[in-house]
């Protein structure tokens, strides 16, 4: 998936990936996609809930094996 901006939240745990996403999304233009990297499994539940609450669109979620842990990539499209 293609993103316009990447946000690295590796090493941060709930609620920090969501807090950092909330701050970063404000810097984007409507229609841009933010890729959020996280090694916190909680992002799989937290990001869809945050998108539903804020009105932004979760356009994808990917998982891949990192060197020491699983990496989660959430793709959020700014809608407003």
Steps between C-alpha positions, in 0.01 A plus 500: 500500500623849417511770767577871476652524849643244741476514881734273695353405839720193551578451868191692613205330661135589546389773496806670346466372139146646489602827666789542254269411208251761615770769503655398167172474306440871568809582290364319192275632225158342449540186288857424606580159649701455819687174556537424873768246595453330836620194688208524745241234412233720658507719189293234320202595719592857593551644150162386356328635813684832476413534130134431572500761779682771301349436157831424328513196272703189581599391149716204598683305767803279441712276721854386436770321692766740626847408624390472863122543492197528276456835321152639439431757230177695511403723207274791587352740245426851623139579418445843652 
